[in-house]
């Protein structure tokens, strides 16, 4: 039994896939907490689809896919930030515009040279077949992103909470936003190899959404989000050896299951806890109120005291 459970660790490619998935999942989950805090979950979706033309272009030119994806994602993030500051469009309109434009461009580029572009790798990812060069790229991207987040997490938190307060204490909100979008683009590129372009949105949204069900303190939310992202990615890659299914799909399904469990059973914000509070404060409160103030008391009070002035009614008249 134990030998069977340890079997995935006997293969180098599985060990590589398991630990790379956990690292990438943890970094994406770190960013997920900020996306939930700001309500920018759709930005993750836009970036995950905006990197498609960069990946297609890199494949067509024979360049590393990470280089093209990072360039395309950074361009999309910069364009969204520019339009949000220089136009009257709302954020959802800007996100929809960038998402469709970049994704349409990517599909057009793929149609021009379908043989040179591995569409399945872009859509589904292939963490089990990454080369040593790709592994080094993912380690560098994830390691640098994680280090920057650890150093700047407080500054980013202040900017995401209140930009005016951030300026008053000497922070530069625009520079920190650019830094965040750069890290998000880099992490999206890393997650592309793990779960594919279509499922990257789950990696940068679900862990943070799950953590917000469990705590109201942002520091705790970050820790929980990273733990959820890393553990589910680790377990998902591990289970893919036995299930023989798409690694990205298994990881996302696991994260969705954890979210459902927390949504139902979270001690403070869960569905069952909310129903319990509603039952506890509905009927008993009515009974207590009826015992403390009877109709006869209200009638006597209305005869003697004016509601607005407190002057006896006979004097008021």
N, C-alpha and C positions, 0 to 999 in steps of 0.2 A: 504493500500500500504506500509506504513512505517512498520507496523507489519510484513508483509511478508518479507521485506528486512532485518529486524532484527531477523528473525526466527532462522538463524544458530547460533546466539549468545545465544540462549536459551538452547543449548545442550553443556554440558561440553566437550564432545569429540571433537566437532567442534571448540570450542574456543581454546582448546589445539592444535588441528591440524593447525588452522589458524596462531596462533602466533609462533608455532615451525617452520612452513614452512617459515614464514617471516624471522625469525632469521637465519635459515640455509641458506636461499636464499641470505641474506645479506652477510654472511661470505664467501660463495662460490663466490659471485660477487666481493668481495674485492680481493680475490686471482686471479680472472679472469683478473683483470687489469694488474697484473704482468705477467700472461701467455701471454697476448697479447703483452706486452712490449718486452718480450724476444722471442716471436715466438714459444712458447712451448705449443700450444693448444693441440697437439697430446699427450702430457704427461698426461693431464687430462683424455683423453680417455683410455690411457694405465692403469692408476691407477684405473679407474672405473671398468675395467674388471679384473684387477689383484687382487682385493679384493674378488672375487668370491670363490677361494679355501679357503680363511680364513673364510668366512661366512659358507661355507659348512662344514668345519672342526669343527667350533664352534657348529653348529647344531648337528653334529654327536656325539660330546663329551658332549653335554649338557651344554656348556659354553655360556656366553653372546656373541651374534653375533658381537657386537662392538669390543670386545677383539680380536676375530679372524680376523675380517676385518682390524683392525688397524695394527695388526702384519703383515698380508699379504701385505697390502699397503706399510707399511714402508720397508719391505724386498724388494719389487719391486722397490721402489724409490731409496733405497741404492744401489741396483744392477745396476740400470741405471746410477747413478752417478759414481759408480766404473768403469763400462765399458767405459763411456765417457772419463775418465781420463787415463785409463790404456790400452786402445785398439785403433786400427786405424779405427774402425767402425764409421760411421757418426751417428748423433743423430737419424735420421729417421729409420735407420737399427736397432739401439739398442731398440728404442721404439717398433718397430714391433716384434722384437725377444722376449722382455719381455711380451708384450701384448698377443701374441699367446701362449707362454709357460705357463703363469699363468692361462690364461683363459681355455686352454686345460686341465690343471691339475684340475681346478675347476669342469669342466664338467665330468671328469673321477671320481672324488670323489662323485659327485652327482649320477652318474650311479651305484656306488657301494652300495649306501644306499638311494635309491630314496624316501623311505617312511619317513625317518627321516629329510629330507631336504625340506623345503617349497620353491620350485623353483619359484613360483609366487611372493612371497615376495621379493626374490632376484632380480628378473627381473623387476618387476613393482613397488615395494615398497608398503607400506600400512600405511600411516601416520594416517589414521582414526582409526586404531586398535592398536596403540601403548599403552603399559602398563605404569603405573606410573614409574616403574623402567627405562624403555626405555626413557621416557620423561626426567627423571633426567640425564641420560647419555647424551642425546642430548643437554640439557641445559649446562652441564659441558663442553662438547666438544666445542660447539659453543661459549660459554662465554669465555673460556680460549683462544681459537683461535683468537677471536676478540680482546681481551685485548693485546695479544702478537703482533698482526698486528698493532694495534694503537701505541704501544710503539716502534716498530721496522720498521715502514713503510719507513722511510727515509733511513735507512741503507740498507734495501732490494732494494730500488730504485737505490741507488748509485751502488750497486753490479750488478744489472741487466743492468744498463747503461754502466758501464765501470769498469771491475774488477781491472785493473791496477791502476786506480785512487783510487778505494776502498782500495787497499793495501797501497798506498802512504799515506793515511790519517789514517791508523791504523786499518782498518776493516779486518776481516777474511772472505774472500769470501766463502771458503769451509764450514765453520761453519754456515754461514748465508744461504747457499744453503740447507744444511741439515735441518736447522730450517724451511725453506720454504717448503721443501718436507714433513716434519713431519706435518706441518699445513695443507698442501694439502691432505695428507693421512687422517688426522683426519676429515677434512671437507667432504671428499669423503665418509667416513663412515657415517657421519651425513646425507648427502644427499641420501645415499643408502636407508634409511628408508622412505625418502620423495618421491623420484621419481624412485627408483630402479637403478640397476647397469647399465642398457643400456642407461638411460637418464641422468646420472650424468654428462656426458660430456657437455650437454647443460647448466647445472647450472654453470659450471666453464669456459665456453667459451662465450656464447651469451651475457651476461651483459657487459663484457669488450669490446667485438666487437662492441656492440651498442654504448657504451660510447665513443669509439674512433672516431665514426662518428661525435660526437658533440663538441669535444674539442681537442686541441693540448697540453694542460698543464696536466701533469700527476696527479697532486693533484686534479684537477677538474674531470679528468677521473675516479679516484678512487671514489669520492663522487657520481658522476652520476651512476657509475657501481653498487655501493652498493644500491643506491635508486632504480634503475631498478630491481635488483635482489630481494630486499625485497618487493617492491610493487607488482610485478608480482606474486611472491610466495603467498603473502597475498590474492590477488584477485583470483588467481587460486584455492587456497584451499577453499575460500569463494564460488566461483561459482560451485565447485564440489558438493556442497549440493543441488543445484537446477538442475544441469545437470545430476547428478547421473552417472558421468564418472570417469575414473581414475584421481586422483588428480595430479599425476606426469605428465601425458599427457597434462592436461589442463594448468599447469604451463609452460611447455615447449612451447606449442603452443602460449601462450600469449607472451612469451619472443621472439619467432620468429616473431610475428606480430609487436612488438615494433621495432625490428631490421629492418624489411622491411620498416616501416614508416620512421625511421631515415635515412635509405639508400636512400630513395627517396626524403625526404623533409628536410634533415639537411641543415642549412643555409650556411655552408661553404664547407663541404665535401659531400653533398648529390648529387644525380644524377641530379636533376633539376638544382641545383646551378652550377654544372660543365658544363652542357649544356648551361646555360645562359652565363657563362664566355667565353665559346668557341665561341658562336655567337657574343659576344660583342667585342672580340679581333681579330676576323678573318677578316671579310670584311672591317670594318672601318680602320684597320691598313694598308691594302693594298691601300685604297683610299688616306690616309694621305701621305703615302710614294710616291705615284705617283704624288701628288701635290707638294711635297717639292723638288723632284729630277726628272727633265724631261729628256728624251732621248737626247735632244740637249745639255743639260748641261753636261751629261756624255761624249758625243762625244767631246765637246770642252775641257773638263778636260783631256781626254786621249791624246789629241794632244799636250798639253802644259806641263803636269806633268807626271813623271815616278811614277808608283805605288809603287815600292820598295824603291827608293832613294829620291824621291822628287826633282830630278834634271831635268831641262827642257830637252825635248827629243833631241833638236838639239845639246845641249852640251854633252849629254850622248853618242850620236852617234859619 
